[in-house]
């Protein structure tokens, strides 16, 4: 995996530390005091000139860098990790002590206005860093537009004793910088500058000594900002290669899982859904028929409603558009039904458009996508004089073609939003969902509970949207899902992560009451989880 991350940057313009590989340390023995550590690319070194209490700890083959110090002292790097907007900073870490504010990574020059501090158990309160147990806070002087105090990125609650992945996507474009934690986008903000000073790891705010060290697994930083697929691969690298270990080692991210063999469930107590499927899907988006664990009415064809928007997003992202591309609503874009939060002349970026598709299930956003990107398909095919209906028709042809390529032979798409006669079987919905898991932006939107989209145009504003998947709020194993409503029928799929990291999809179609779709999905989840007891 280390070679794979290096292959993403053939020019060597990156800095990465892999603390799980003790051969990079001096001395190379875990458990010994650390005097020096080389980055994987050999350009940056860490030194312990401040005599911070830092060690490489090992247990059952798992290695992490553990740091515990007071008074702001820490482990110092020989150069900045990031020195300008248009950069990416990613790291994995774990903490145990919520009672003490601990700096994770920081860059700050004495007396400088520009500074970057990533702090566990603390956040900026508008004046200074305040102790807020379990919150991870990011402070960047000059940041604005975030949902935290003073325009900082919104602090996020992270559990002690669990490994977390953090990514700071630092862009020079307005409202394009992002804080991502454990694959979930927390906030967007605007960044003006970053201090080009050497970085420091660990250290506390004040003189209090934490009871337990903070652990770092991997760090990678690069500029310029890489493309989204590369960002997703870096996120995977942060979590790869760990073996199960004890209290002082990075447990929970084994390199090779030993998945449990799960058995089909013959009976599940459900309510009114007319078709139900539960299946384990592979991490590459493929499906093994023997891993379909529940199948009841799976071949019957039902209205898709807003599950249609999953295919709309797949086809949109197949074109590999820039996430910053702008979409503007015109008077010809229908706004009936769910998610009618955009007026004529409103503009949003493509990334926010996908969030608007998935969280409040915005029909008008789906219609905008079909008009704009259906038109781009026609233009690419050499047509220059076409109508809006022709553009939408071309888009629908692309959606139906993509469905057939996925083997969704029962599927029929007539509109991009789900209004109309869009239909498929539950097994074909499973194929669509499995394919969608290969798109990082779709996965991020599915697991996001609330989000703020930035709307520009005649009435600039932040539009706050909420995910309509109730199980995302009540079941911690649920990492995504999408609702579909075409009264009097209600659909829901949920994606859950099992204890052995297998991905489980549950689908309930054509329930006769809104609450029944969630009840039936929860019942299927419970039936599968019972095999882990």
C-alpha positions as CSV (number, residue, x, y, z in Angstrom):
1,X,0.0,0.0,0.0
2,X,2.9,2.3,0.7
3,X,4.2,1.8,-2.9
4,X,0.7,2.5,-4.2
5,X,0.5,5.9,-2.4
6,X,3.9,6.8,-3.8
7,X,2.8,5.8,-7.3
8,X,0.1,8.5,-7.1
9,X,2.8,11.2,-7.0
10,X,5.4,10.1,-9.6
11,X,7.2,13.5,-9.3
12,X,7.7,12.9,-5.6
13,X,5.9,16.1,-4.6
14,X,4.4,14.8,-1.4
15,X,5.3,14.2,2.2
16,X,4.1,11.0,3.9
17,X,4.9,9.3,7.2
18,X,4.0,5.7,7.8
19,X,4.4,5.1,11.5
20,X,3.3,1.5,11.0
21,X,6.7,0.8,9.4
22,X,9.3,1.0,12.1
23,X,12.2,0.7,9.7
24,X,11.8,4.4,9.0
25,X,12.7,5.2,12.6
26,X,16.0,5.9,14.3
27,X,16.4,3.6,16.3
28,X,14.2,1.2,14.4
29,X,12.9,-0.6,17.4
30,X,9.3,0.0,18.6
31,X,9.1,1.0,22.2
32,X,12.4,2.9,22.2
33,X,12.5,6.7,22.6
34,X,12.3,8.3,19.1
35,X,15.2,10.5,18.0
36,X,14.4,10.8,14.3
37,X,12.0,9.7,11.6
38,X,12.2,10.0,7.9
39,X,9.3,10.6,5.5
40,X,8.6,8.0,2.8
41,X,9.8,10.4,0.1
42,X,13.0,11.2,2.1
43,X,12.6,14.9,2.0
44,X,11.3,15.7,5.5
45,X,12.5,14.5,8.9
46,X,11.0,14.6,12.4
47,X,13.3,15.4,15.3
48,X,12.7,15.3,19.0
49,X,14.7,18.4,20.0
50,X,12.1,19.4,22.5
51,X,12.3,16.1,24.3
52,X,8.7,15.3,23.9
53,X,7.6,12.0,25.4
54,X,7.3,10.2,22.0
55,X,7.6,6.5,21.2
56,X,6.8,4.0,18.6
57,X,4.6,1.5,20.2
58,X,4.0,-2.0,19.0
59,X,1.6,-4.7,19.9
60,X,0.9,-7.8,17.9
61,X,2.7,-6.3,14.9
62,X,0.7,-3.0,14.9
63,X,2.9,0.1,15.2
64,X,1.9,3.7,15.9
65,X,3.6,6.9,16.9
66,X,2.5,7.8,20.5
67,X,3.1,11.3,21.9
68,X,2.4,12.8,25.3
69,X,3.8,16.2,26.3
70,X,2.9,19.5,28.0
71,X,3.3,23.2,27.4
72,X,2.9,23.0,23.7
73,X,6.1,21.0,23.2
74,X,6.0,18.4,20.5
75,X,7.8,16.5,17.7
76,X,9.1,19.0,15.1
77,X,9.3,18.6,11.3
78,X,12.1,20.0,9.2
79,X,9.6,21.7,6.7
80,X,5.9,22.6,6.5
81,X,3.4,19.9,5.7
82,X,1.3,22.3,3.8
83,X,2.3,25.9,3.0
84,X,-0.4,27.3,0.7
85,X,-4.0,26.8,-0.4
86,X,-4.3,24.2,-3.1
87,X,-3.0,21.4,-0.8
88,X,-4.2,18.3,0.9
89,X,-3.4,17.2,4.4
90,X,-4.6,13.7,5.5
91,X,-3.8,11.7,8.7
92,X,-5.1,8.9,10.9
93,X,-5.1,9.1,14.7
94,X,-6.5,7.8,17.9
95,X,-6.9,9.4,21.3
96,X,-7.8,8.0,24.7
97,X,-8.0,11.0,27.1
98,X,-10.9,13.4,26.6
99,X,-10.0,15.5,29.6
100,X,-7.0,17.3,28.1
101,X,-6.8,19.5,24.9
102,X,-4.1,17.9,22.7
103,X,-2.6,19.4,19.6
104,X,-2.5,16.8,16.8
105,X,-0.8,18.7,14.0
106,X,0.1,22.4,14.1
107,X,2.0,25.0,12.1
108,X,2.6,28.4,13.7
109,X,5.3,31.0,13.7
110,X,5.8,33.1,16.8
111,X,3.8,36.2,16.5
112,X,2.4,35.2,13.1
113,X,-1.2,35.9,12.2
114,X,-1.4,32.8,10.0
115,X,-1.5,29.6,11.9
116,X,-3.0,26.1,11.6
117,X,-3.9,24.1,14.6
118,X,-5.7,20.7,14.7
119,X,-6.8,20.1,18.3
120,X,-8.4,17.1,20.0
121,X,-10.9,18.0,22.8
122,X,-10.9,21.6,21.8
123,X,-12.3,24.1,19.3
124,X,-12.1,27.8,18.6
125,X,-14.9,29.7,20.4
126,X,-14.5,33.0,18.6
127,X,-11.8,34.3,20.9
128,X,-9.5,31.4,21.8
129,X,-9.3,27.6,21.9
130,X,-11.8,26.2,24.4
131,X,-11.8,22.8,26.1
132,X,-14.6,20.8,24.5
133,X,-14.3,17.1,25.3
134,X,-14.4,14.6,22.4
135,X,-14.5,17.4,19.8
136,X,-11.9,17.7,17.0
137,X,-11.4,21.3,16.2
138,X,-9.6,22.9,13.2
139,X,-8.4,26.4,13.5
140,X,-6.9,28.2,10.5
141,X,-6.4,32.0,11.0
142,X,-8.1,33.8,8.2
143,X,-10.6,31.0,7.4
144,X,-14.1,32.1,6.8
145,X,-17.5,30.7,5.8
146,X,-17.4,27.6,8.0
147,X,-20.2,26.7,10.4
148,X,-17.9,26.9,13.5
149,X,-17.2,30.0,15.6
150,X,-15.5,32.8,13.7
151,X,-16.1,31.1,10.4
152,X,-13.8,28.2,11.3
153,X,-14.7,24.6,10.1
154,X,-17.4,23.1,12.3
155,X,-16.0,21.0,15.2
156,X,-16.9,17.3,15.0
157,X,-17.4,14.8,17.8
158,X,-15.0,11.8,17.5
159,X,-15.0,8.8,19.8
160,X,-12.0,8.0,22.1
161,X,-10.3,4.7,21.7
162,X,-11.2,4.5,17.9
163,X,-9.0,5.2,14.9
164,X,-10.2,8.1,12.8
165,X,-9.2,9.4,9.3
166,X,-9.1,13.2,8.8
167,X,-8.6,15.1,5.5
168,X,-8.3,18.8,5.0
169,X,-8.9,19.6,1.4
170,X,-7.4,23.1,1.2
171,X,-8.5,25.0,-1.9
172,X,-7.7,28.5,-3.2
173,X,-11.3,28.8,-4.5
174,X,-14.0,30.3,-2.4
175,X,-16.1,27.9,-0.3
176,X,-14.1,25.0,-1.8
177,X,-12.0,24.0,1.2
178,X,-13.4,20.9,3.1
179,X,-13.0,19.1,6.3
180,X,-13.6,15.3,5.9
181,X,-13.6,13.0,8.9
182,X,-14.0,9.2,8.5
183,X,-15.1,9.7,4.9
184,X,-17.9,12.1,5.9
185,X,-17.8,15.7,4.8
186,X,-18.2,17.9,7.9
187,X,-18.0,21.4,6.5
188,X,-16.8,23.7,3.7
189,X,-15.0,27.0,4.1
190,X,-12.9,29.6,2.4
191,X,-9.2,29.8,3.1
192,X,-6.9,32.8,2.6
193,X,-3.4,31.6,3.7
194,X,-1.5,28.9,5.5
195,X,1.8,29.6,7.5
196,X,4.8,28.3,5.6
197,X,6.5,27.2,8.8
198,X,7.8,23.8,10.0
199,X,5.1,21.6,11.5
200,X,4.8,20.1,15.0
201,X,3.1,16.9,16.1
202,X,1.6,16.5,19.5
203,X,1.7,18.9,22.4
204,X,-1.0,20.2,24.7
205,X,-2.7,23.6,25.0
206,X,-1.5,24.8,28.4
207,X,0.6,22.9,30.9
208,X,-1.7,20.0,31.6
209,X,-0.2,16.5,30.8
210,X,-2.7,14.1,29.2
211,X,-3.2,10.8,31.0
212,X,-2.7,8.8,27.8
213,X,-0.8,9.5,24.7
214,X,-2.3,10.5,21.4
215,X,-1.5,8.0,18.6
216,X,-0.7,8.8,14.9
217,X,-0.8,6.1,12.3
218,X,-0.1,7.7,8.9
219,X,0.2,11.3,7.5
220,X,0.3,12.4,3.9
221,X,0.4,15.9,2.5
222,X,0.7,17.1,-1.0
223,X,0.4,20.2,-3.3
224,X,-1.1,20.9,-5.7
225,X,-4.5,19.6,-4.6
226,X,-5.0,16.1,-6.2
227,X,-8.1,15.0,-8.1
228,X,-11.0,13.4,-6.2
229,X,-10.1,9.8,-7.0
230,X,-6.6,10.3,-5.6
231,X,-8.1,11.9,-2.5
232,X,-10.2,8.7,-2.1
233,X,-7.2,6.5,-2.5
234,X,-5.3,8.4,0.1
235,X,-8.2,8.0,2.5
236,X,-8.0,4.2,1.9
237,X,-4.2,4.3,2.5
238,X,-4.7,5.9,5.9
239,X,-6.7,2.9,7.0
240,X,-4.8,0.0,5.3
241,X,-2.3,-2.4,6.8
242,X,-3.1,-2.4,10.5
243,X,-3.4,-5.6,12.4
244,X,-5.5,-6.2,15.5
245,X,-3.5,-5.1,18.6
246,X,-3.8,-4.2,22.2
247,X,-4.5,-0.9,24.0
248,X,-1.5,0.8,22.7
249,X,-1.7,-0.3,19.1
250,X,-3.9,0.7,16.1
251,X,-6.7,-2.0,16.3
252,X,-9.5,-2.2,13.9
253,X,-8.1,-1.8,10.4
254,X,-6.7,-5.2,9.4
255,X,-5.0,-5.5,6.1
256,X,-6.7,-8.8,5.3
257,X,-10.1,-9.2,6.8
258,X,-11.5,-12.6,7.9
259,X,-15.1,-12.1,7.0
260,X,-17.7,-14.2,8.7
261,X,-19.7,-16.6,6.5
262,X,-23.3,-15.4,6.7
263,X,-26.3,-17.5,6.0
264,X,-29.6,-16.7,4.2
265,X,-32.4,-15.7,6.5
266,X,-35.7,-17.4,5.7
267,X,-38.0,-15.4,7.8
268,X,-38.0,-11.7,8.9
269,X,-40.9,-10.0,10.7
270,X,-41.8,-7.1,8.4
271,X,-44.7,-4.7,7.8
272,X,-46.0,-3.6,4.4
273,X,-43.1,-3.5,2.0
274,X,-43.8,-5.6,-1.0
275,X,-40.2,-6.4,-2.1
276,X,-37.2,-6.9,0.2
277,X,-33.6,-7.8,-0.5
278,X,-30.5,-8.0,1.8
279,X,-27.1,-8.8,0.4
280,X,-23.4,-8.5,1.1
281,X,-21.7,-6.5,-1.6
282,X,-18.0,-6.6,-2.4
283,X,-15.9,-3.5,-1.9
284,X,-15.3,-3.3,-5.6
285,X,-19.0,-2.9,-6.2
286,X,-19.6,-6.5,-7.5
287,X,-22.2,-8.9,-6.2
288,X,-22.0,-12.6,-5.5
289,X,-25.4,-14.4,-5.8
290,X,-24.6,-16.6,-2.9
291,X,-24.3,-13.5,-0.7
292,X,-27.9,-12.5,-1.2
293,X,-29.2,-13.3,2.3
294,X,-32.8,-12.1,2.1
295,X,-34.9,-12.2,-1.1
296,X,-38.7,-11.7,-1.0
297,X,-40.5,-10.4,-4.0
298,X,-37.1,-9.6,-5.4
299,X,-38.1,-9.9,-9.1
300,X,-41.3,-8.0,-9.0
301,X,-41.2,-4.6,-10.7
302,X,-42.1,-1.5,-8.6
303,X,-41.9,2.3,-9.0
304,X,-38.4,3.6,-8.1
305,X,-39.5,7.1,-7.1
306,X,-36.4,9.0,-6.0
307,X,-34.2,6.0,-5.9
308,X,-33.9,7.1,-9.6
309,X,-31.5,9.9,-8.5
310,X,-28.8,7.3,-7.7
311,X,-28.6,6.5,-11.4
312,X,-28.8,10.3,-12.2
313,X,-25.7,10.7,-10.0
314,X,-23.9,7.7,-11.5
315,X,-24.3,9.0,-15.0
316,X,-23.3,12.5,-14.0
317,X,-20.1,11.4,-12.4
318,X,-19.3,8.9,-15.2
319,X,-18.4,12.1,-17.2
320,X,-15.7,12.9,-14.6
321,X,-16.8,16.6,-14.3
322,X,-15.1,19.1,-12.1
323,X,-16.8,19.3,-8.7
324,X,-16.6,23.1,-8.9
325,X,-18.7,23.3,-12.1
326,X,-21.7,25.6,-11.8
327,X,-25.3,24.7,-12.4
328,X,-27.9,27.4,-12.7
329,X,-31.7,26.8,-12.5
330,X,-33.7,28.1,-15.5
331,X,-37.4,28.6,-15.8
332,X,-37.7,25.4,-17.8
333,X,-36.4,23.3,-14.9
334,X,-39.5,21.9,-13.1
335,X,-39.4,22.3,-9.3
336,X,-42.4,20.1,-8.3
337,X,-42.1,17.6,-5.5
338,X,-39.3,17.1,-3.0
339,X,-36.3,19.3,-2.5
340,X,-37.8,22.4,-4.1
341,X,-35.1,24.7,-2.6
342,X,-33.8,26.4,-5.7
343,X,-35.4,29.4,-7.5
344,X,-34.9,30.6,-11.0
345,X,-31.4,32.1,-11.3
346,X,-30.0,30.2,-8.3
347,X,-26.6,28.7,-8.9
348,X,-24.7,25.9,-7.1
349,X,-21.6,23.9,-7.7
350,X,-21.8,20.3,-8.9
351,X,-20.6,18.8,-5.6
352,X,-23.5,20.6,-3.8
353,X,-25.8,19.5,-6.5
354,X,-25.1,15.8,-5.7
355,X,-25.7,16.5,-2.0
356,X,-29.0,18.2,-2.9
357,X,-29.9,15.2,-5.0
358,X,-29.3,12.7,-2.2
359,X,-30.2,14.4,1.1
360,X,-33.5,16.3,0.5
361,X,-34.0,14.4,-2.8
362,X,-34.2,17.5,-4.9
363,X,-36.3,17.0,-8.0
364,X,-35.4,20.4,-9.5
365,X,-31.6,19.6,-9.1
366,X,-32.2,16.3,-11.0
367,X,-33.9,18.2,-13.8
368,X,-31.1,20.8,-14.0
369,X,-28.6,18.0,-14.3
370,X,-30.5,16.3,-17.1
371,X,-30.9,19.6,-19.1
372,X,-27.3,20.7,-18.7
373,X,-25.4,17.5,-19.0
374,X,-27.8,16.0,-21.6
375,X,-27.0,19.1,-23.6
376,X,-23.3,18.5,-23.2
377,X,-23.7,14.9,-24.5
378,X,-25.4,16.3,-27.6
379,X,-22.7,18.9,-28.1
380,X,-20.0,16.2,-27.8
381,X,-21.8,14.3,-30.5
382,X,-21.7,17.3,-32.8
383,X,-25.2,18.8,-32.3
384,X,-25.4,22.5,-31.7
385,X,-29.0,23.3,-32.2
386,X,-31.2,21.4,-29.8
387,X,-34.1,22.0,-27.5
388,X,-34.4,21.4,-23.7
389,X,-36.6,18.4,-24.3
390,X,-34.1,16.9,-26.7
391,X,-31.3,17.4,-24.1
392,X,-33.4,15.7,-21.4
393,X,-34.3,12.9,-23.7
394,X,-30.6,12.3,-24.5
395,X,-29.9,12.2,-20.8
396,X,-32.6,9.6,-20.2
397,X,-31.1,7.5,-23.0
398,X,-27.8,7.6,-21.2
399,X,-29.4,6.6,-17.9
400,X,-31.1,3.6,-19.6
401,X,-28.0,2.6,-21.4
402,X,-26.0,2.7,-18.1
403,X,-28.7,0.6,-16.4
404,X,-28.4,-2.1,-19.1
405,X,-24.6,-2.1,-18.8
406,X,-25.1,-2.9,-15.1
407,X,-27.4,-5.8,-15.9
408,X,-30.5,-4.0,-14.7
409,X,-32.7,-5.6,-17.3
410,X,-36.0,-4.8,-15.6
411,X,-35.2,-1.1,-15.1
412,X,-36.8,1.7,-17.0
413,X,-36.0,5.4,-16.6
414,X,-38.3,8.1,-18.0
415,X,-37.4,11.1,-15.8
416,X,-34.2,12.1,-14.0
417,X,-36.0,12.8,-10.7
418,X,-38.2,9.7,-10.1
419,X,-41.5,11.4,-10.9
420,X,-43.1,9.5,-13.7
421,X,-42.9,5.8,-14.7
422,X,-39.4,4.9,-13.5
423,X,-39.4,1.2,-12.3
424,X,-37.1,-1.7,-11.5
425,X,-37.0,-4.9,-9.4
426,X,-35.4,-5.0,-6.0
427,X,-32.5,-7.1,-7.4
428,X,-31.8,-4.5,-10.0
429,X,-31.9,-1.8,-7.4
430,X,-29.2,-3.8,-5.6
431,X,-27.0,-3.7,-8.7
432,X,-27.4,0.0,-9.0
433,X,-26.6,0.6,-5.3
434,X,-23.5,-1.6,-5.5
435,X,-22.2,0.3,-8.5
436,X,-22.8,3.6,-6.8
437,X,-20.5,2.6,-3.9
438,X,-17.6,3.1,-6.3
439,X,-18.2,6.9,-6.5
440,X,-16.6,8.7,-3.5
441,X,-18.9,11.7,-3.8
442,X,-22.0,9.6,-3.7
443,X,-20.8,7.7,-0.7
444,X,-19.9,10.9,1.1
445,X,-23.4,12.3,0.5
446,X,-25.1,9.1,1.6
447,X,-23.5,9.2,5.0
448,X,-24.0,12.9,5.6
449,X,-26.8,13.8,8.0
450,X,-26.9,17.5,7.4
451,X,-25.1,19.8,4.9
452,X,-25.0,23.4,3.9
453,X,-25.0,24.1,0.1
454,X,-23.8,27.5,-1.1
455,X,-26.3,29.1,-3.4
456,X,-25.2,32.2,-5.5
457,X,-27.2,34.3,-8.0
458,X,-30.1,36.6,-7.3
459,X,-30.4,35.6,-3.6
460,X,-27.0,34.4,-2.3
461,X,-27.4,32.2,0.8
462,X,-26.5,29.0,2.5
463,X,-29.3,26.4,2.2
464,X,-29.2,23.8,5.0
465,X,-30.4,20.4,3.9
466,X,-31.1,17.2,6.0
467,X,-30.9,13.6,5.0
468,X,-34.3,11.9,4.7
469,X,-32.9,8.5,5.7
470,X,-34.0,8.1,9.3
471,X,-31.8,5.0,10.0
472,X,-28.7,7.1,9.4
473,X,-29.6,9.0,12.6
474,X,-30.5,6.0,14.7
475,X,-28.3,3.1,13.7
476,X,-24.5,3.7,14.0
477,X,-23.8,0.8,11.6
478,X,-25.6,2.5,8.8
479,X,-23.2,4.4,6.6
480,X,-25.6,5.5,3.8
481,X,-28.9,5.2,2.1
482,X,-31.6,6.8,0.0
483,X,-35.3,7.2,0.2
484,X,-37.9,7.2,-2.6
485,X,-41.4,8.5,-2.2
486,X,-44.2,8.3,-4.7
487,X,-47.3,8.4,-2.5
488,X,-48.8,5.9,-1.7
489,X,-45.6,3.9,-2.1
490,X,-42.4,4.4,0.0
491,X,-38.9,3.0,-0.8
492,X,-35.7,2.9,1.2
493,X,-32.3,1.3,0.8
494,X,-29.6,1.4,3.5
495,X,-25.9,0.6,3.4
496,X,-24.4,-0.8,6.6
497,X,-20.9,-1.8,7.7
498,X,-20.8,-5.1,9.6
499,X,-18.3,-5.8,12.5
500,X,-16.0,-7.6,10.0
501,X,-16.1,-4.7,7.6
502,X,-18.4,-6.4,5.1
503,X,-20.9,-4.1,3.4
504,X,-24.5,-5.0,3.8
505,X,-27.3,-3.5,1.6
506,X,-30.9,-3.8,2.6
507,X,-33.7,-2.7,0.3
508,X,-37.5,-2.3,1.0
509,X,-39.7,-1.3,-1.9
510,X,-43.3,-0.3,-2.1
511,X,-44.2,0.1,1.6
512,X,-47.6,1.6,2.1
513,X,-46.5,3.9,5.0
514,X,-43.5,6.1,5.3
515,X,-42.4,4.5,8.7
516,X,-42.8,1.0,7.3
517,X,-39.9,1.3,4.9
518,X,-37.5,2.1,7.8
519,X,-39.1,-0.5,10.1
520,X,-38.6,-3.2,7.4
521,X,-35.0,-2.2,6.7
522,X,-34.2,-2.2,10.4
523,X,-35.7,-5.7,10.7
524,X,-33.5,-7.0,8.0
525,X,-30.4,-5.4,9.5
526,X,-31.2,-6.9,12.8
527,X,-31.7,-10.4,11.3
528,X,-28.2,-10.3,9.7
529,X,-26.5,-8.7,12.7
530,X,-27.8,-11.5,14.9
531,X,-25.4,-13.8,13.2
532,X,-22.5,-11.9,14.7
533,X,-23.8,-12.4,18.3
